[in-house]
Amino acid sequence: MPEALENVRVTLASRPRGLPSPENFRTERGPLPTAAEGEVLLQVLYLSLDPYMRGRMDDAKSYAPPVAIGGVMEGGTVARVIRSRNSNFAPGDIVLSHSGWQTYATSSGDGLRRLDATQAPVTAALGVLGMPGFTAYAGLRNIGRPKPGETVVVAAASGAVGSVVGQIAKIEGARAVGIAGGPEKCAFVRDELGFDVAIDHRAKDFNAQLALACPDGIDVYFENVGGPVAEAVFPLLNDFARIPVCGLIAHYNNEPAEGVDRLPGFMRAVLRKSLTVRGFIQREFADQRPDFLSEASAWLADGRLKFREDIVDGLENAPEAFIGLLQGKNFGKLIVRVSE
């Protein structure tokens, strides 16, 4: 491996207030990391960009530690082994890793999963067959538990998680109502993914359209967004409705502010309607990953599970792409092509 190659890293320069800006990121260049005994040297091919990364930029207490100032932004990756001092991996192996926003990284091999490009595009391991797909599977199966004929509503329905939620709901025999931003995304959700209904949350009569799409109420609301979408959904929830809380992207960039306290009304409805509201992190259900991979791979092979990717070229464009993700500018699973 030529020693002249350099490692390019995108690090956290400062903690954002509100929506991140390019100034919160710094691009650094340095020598390649060195693989120690038992390690492999990885060349990152693809980087996954996901909403959870916004939380890692803050230093507030959370389920995972924040990225340190000056630290490499973290993220899932597909990488190629280019040097191995680990008997379990050979140069040329393509693996799923967690190398972060950089062009090269080392790994002990723990947590690496070898990928087979003949079964599915390797990028699928970052989306439909990866963490987002498993998030949809785990949240819907364990918390949503849709029954045949029930109505499942999911926001951000054209995204990496929401698109899988609706398709699994259909596989389970439920009605799938997707909420997305703009006519193009709604057409994709309805015509390509096979949702029963797709509604544009930007429409002036969004609340009325949602009520019309759910004449028998809502049995499962897979929460990805929060904000006005959740406010429109809430009055339509049936007794004993289940709400897997996966994300709240509408609020990730909010500054603490005073306002109307909606918590008492929310809690009254939880009590009165016997609602199940359960936040979750996909790793809580890690023991179910083998079942997910088996089932999702079969669904993908027989055409019952489809996906769309939004691929951006160049690690230097990751900050701008990530900021756009938080504004809903991506269309499908957002991935950065780092190298060939």
Secondary structure, DSSP 8 states (H G I E B T S, - for coil): --TT-EEEEEEE-S--SSS--GGGEEEEEEE-----TT-EEEEEEEEE--THHHHHTS-S--SS----TTSB----EEEEEEEE-STT--TT-EEEE---SBSEEEE-STT-EE--TTTS-GGGGGTTTSHHHHHHHHHIIIII---TT-EEEEESTTSTTHHHHHHHHHHTT-EEEEEESSHHHHHIIIIIS--SEEEETTSTTHHHHHHHH-TT-EEEEEBS--HHHHHHHGGGEEEEEEEEE---GGGTT---------HHHHHHHHHHTT-EEEE--GGGGGGGHHHHHHHHHHHHHTTSS---EEEEE-GGGHHHHHHHHHTT---SEEEEE---
